[in-house]
């Protein structure tokens, strides 16, 4: 059975039966296809590269102390940062960034 995390057992069984019927029919009737079946994956984009850009860790380590100085200081540093660092952080640790902003917003209240 074709199991996955996002399908119920019934859906998995249906997928397996459908796959079997499709290829049995092609084989019995000797039907040739032009392209290999990609199992519906044509529209999927490749996984993004999650490797941190050089210098990212040092850059990120500066932000904890900046958050203790308030949201304006943190935001100014963010806006002056390299776009590749900001983009990488949002891809791999957006909750961490959101938490740091929340911490900075509480300073001075």
Helices and strands as residue ranges (DSSP letters): H 9-28, H 56-67, H 71-80, H 83-106
